[in-house]
Amino acid sequence: MRHSEQQCRSYQQAIELIGKRWTGVIIMVLLAGPRRFNESAERLEGASDRMLSERLKDLEATGILERCVYPETPVGLEYRLTEKGKALAPVIDAIQQWGHEWPTASPLPAT
């Protein structure tokens, strides 16, 4: 069976988006509910603030999450998944389940 060029392009774009380092885990963290930057950072042990900031910007640019600004001192920022982002829940769950059923034989290389 041959896949159309459009299907392959859509699949490739989706895989590249959620396959970026830390992106899947960030989505998983936000599936539990809105989080401020520091709350997300605490749950992502090993991710730098810079990496987290870049990934949040990527996810916002693609419409997967939205950034809410609260007029506080200092300014409060909260990140929450959009409907598009919430639609990734079964995908993230399936990947997590697959990872439990088929663990890798050795640790993944650091990138």
N, C-alpha and C positions, 0 to 999 in steps of 0.2 A: 504494500500500500504506500503510495507516495503522498507526502504532505505538501500542501500548497506552500508557496514562498511566503505568503502572509502568515500562515499558521506558524511556520518555523521562525519568522521574525518576531512574532508576538511571544512565542515561547522563550526565545533567546533573550528578549528584553526582560521578561519576568524573572528568568533564572539569574541574569546578571544583577538585577536589582536586589532580590532577596538573598543572593549568594555572596554579596559583599560581606567582608568580615564584619561581624558584630550586628549586622542588619537584622538577621532573623531573631537574635536574642533581644534586641531592642523592641522589635514588634511583639515578641512574647511578653516582655515586661509590661508594655503598654496595653496588651490585651487584658491585663488584670485591672486596668483603670488608668485614668490620667495621672501623670507624674510630673513633678518639677525636675529640673535638670539634675540637681544634687541627689534626689531620690532615685533617679534612673542610674546615675553614676555609682551609687552605693550597691546597686543590684548587679552591676556589670564589672565585677572585680577583674582587673587586668586591662580594661579599656581605658585609654587616656581620655582626658577631658576634650582634647583636640579631636580625637577620633569620634567621640560621641557627638560633639558639636557638628562635625562634617556629616555624619550619618543622619542626624536629625534634620539638617538642612536638605539633604538629598531626599529624605522621606517626605518632607514638607513640599519640596518642589514637584514631586510626583503625585501629590494629593493623597498620600497614605496617612499622613498625620497633619494636625493643625497645631499651631502655636498660639496660645492664648496669653495675652499680656494683661496683668492686673496692676492698676495704678496704686502701687504701694511704695514704701521707701525701705529698702531698695525695691526697684521694679520687680514684680513677681512674674515669672514665666512658667507656664504649664503646657505640657505636650499631651495631646490626646489623639487617638486614632479616629479617622473619619470613617464613614461607612465603607469606603473602598479599603481602608486598612483593616477594619473589623472583618471584612470578607475573607481576609487571609487566615482567619482562625482555623478552619479545617485543614488548610495547607500546612500551617505550622504544627498542628496536632499530628498530622500524618507523617511529617518529617521526624517529629519527636518519637512517635511510635516506631517508625522504621529504625531509627537509631537505637532504640531499646532492643528491638528484635534482632537486629543485624549489627552489633557493635563492630567497630573497626578492630583489626588485629593489632594495630600499633597506633600510638598517638599521631594525630595529624601534624605535619610540619608547620612550624611557625612561619607566618608571612609578614 
